[in-house]
């Protein structure tokens, strides 16, 4: 059999597998596993003095893959670069071309908005050249983030704490959370009162409730005295129905998903983080092996800010709606939604590639999160092409002594799109109201009971991950491809923590934000950051030179950096200790959380009189594979670290393996790694996943397990316990304890913000 004459390079193995089945034996499809070339991690990697020239190097650890791709490319007549259809994907294709030394005449760029057989084959037949405007926009973003991270982070190390990082977008996202917290602290609650009256009809059966509305105009009752005065005026007196208003209210379906709205809705309805949502969506986009259908890409590209839908997709939805629900449930024509101004509109909205693939039909081929997310996308898309929901509403005003009390009720007349999908809400929606009797103007009623109740206005709510993404989108901070990473990063950096599903700034986050607001007002300014995104868009459109953009930015930034260095000479900012409810058993004080060389711990604030310290239960990345809750790091009685579900005995999951920030590309569950030092390859512990790695193959030293018999700890011991039976101090951050002087080019991994 002859070798394939065409080579197609994509990012991931699952995408390669799907596309390979569509193209046939004349095409070899290989995965680059993401970037193969990037800026170095140990130095700035950008020549700031000579035109911001980047110095790219091969990614460490991918030498064999690069060699393999070079060999395959040299043997192929044509090379198709089929990375994702966005700036990042365009840049990866360009890096591949440069790294593999691909000549122009044999190199083609192809993109797939959806990975279906029809689209893949059509795209291969109509390739294009690499779009260097897209590449330049990505390079500009990458270098901007590198400059901010590698030049600002060392300043934070010197003035606050080692290991901190700043970023062009993450710093603004943190500021949004800090600003909201300050609004909550500054909020002054305002008193108000409500009056509810239960009315019995005169001469007719039936009763109904009404709430005080006002007199000629709507009126707020600001004190108990005002409320009581009205109660005194209407008690025992007859009420008269003065107005009955019946209307028909229509509600339109929500548009199909964009990246932002998908992350918001998955957070509200499914409890999925933006990062996990995008990981699962990537799996659905790249391809799933569906029983009876083969490998299929189930959704269109999931990084988009467009509401546009293809005519073909809308026609397919119309046919399904008519067949399944009947003609009245169809919108009547293609329901076209207007994309907001400023959107890139490079791709369609997120939709199923084959609307006839009902989620229930393919449920057996999907894991739990894939099924739930696919069902959400499928339902939202189908509903977007369905008829309006129709409600009958009635509003009744009943008057006594000049005071108007209002009753209202809403009932569904025709469900329309609600038969398939209803959009989630961040706040409580309007109440339907209790059913009302058939009242007419002039009907009389007598009060049976009058209740007055005190209320206070509430402060603005803390952001959830969903509402923070929404705020970032509305304010123009970041782009669809950056929302999930940014929200994840500010939590990983300990600038923001999740409390009762809402985001609150840490003391560290507030101190860092305060320094940034004092000394780097442009970097932390929402409008400045949004304007920078617009300028990057202009680079993408070929309207702005990317190096001029960098030069304009760096001129002001370097001056601010120098001014900050001078102003903060000799200054060290203290992060306030975080108080806890833990009581020191030696002196009775409330213990505080401190950060030391090896991480956070509990300490008595009475030091040096009281030197009591305790280990702090540390929250880990990832999710419990048993119930999906958070993971905590704990210690056994012998001092060894193990990892358990935050729900404790209620769930019961625990392991010696360390949860990571990565998700399994096959099943979407958290990947774990072997405990111990050094870089460990993560593995999947989900026994139902095809990527599952059995315990005996995880690289641990084999030893007979010894059960400690302690409730709440895993049986046996980890490898480190087998090799070193005596407990020792943590060494997880030993590398950061070396005596070094922070330099602008030494920020390394902590220096970049992943904007």
Secondary structure, DSSP 8 states (H G I E B T S, - for coil): ----SEEEEES-HHHHHHHHHHH-TTEEEEE--S-SEEE-SSS--EETTTTTEE-EEE-TT-HHHHHHHHHHHHH-SEEEE---SSHHHHHHHHHHHHHTT--GGGEEE---SB--HHHHHHHHHT-B---HHHHHHHHHHHHHHHHHHHHHHHHHHHHT-TT----TTHHHHHHHHHHHHHHHHH----EEEEEEEEEEESSSS-EEEEEEEESSSB--B-SHHHHHHHHHHHTT-EEEEEEEEEEEEEE-----B-HHHHHHHIIIII---HHHHHHHHHHHHH-EEETTTEEE--BB-S--------HHHHHHHHHHHHHHH-GGGB-SS-------TT----S--B-BS-TTS-TTTTGGGS-HHHHHHHHHHHHHHHHHTB--EEEEEEEEEEEETTEEEEEEEEEEEE-GGGGT-----SS-------------TT-EEEEEEEEEEEEE--------HHHHHHHHHHHT-S-TTTHHHHHHHHHHTTSEEEETTEEEE-HHHHHHHHHHHHH-HHHH-HHHHHHHHHHHHHHHTTSS-HHHHHHHHHHHHHHHHHHHHHHTTT-------EEEEEE-TTT--EEEEEEETTEEEEE-TTTTT---EEE--EEEEEE-TTT--EEEEEE-TTS-EEEEETTGGGT--EESSEEEEEE-TTT--EEEE-SSSS----BB--TTSTTB--GGGS------------TTS-SS--HHHHH--S-----TTGGGGS-----TT--GGGG----
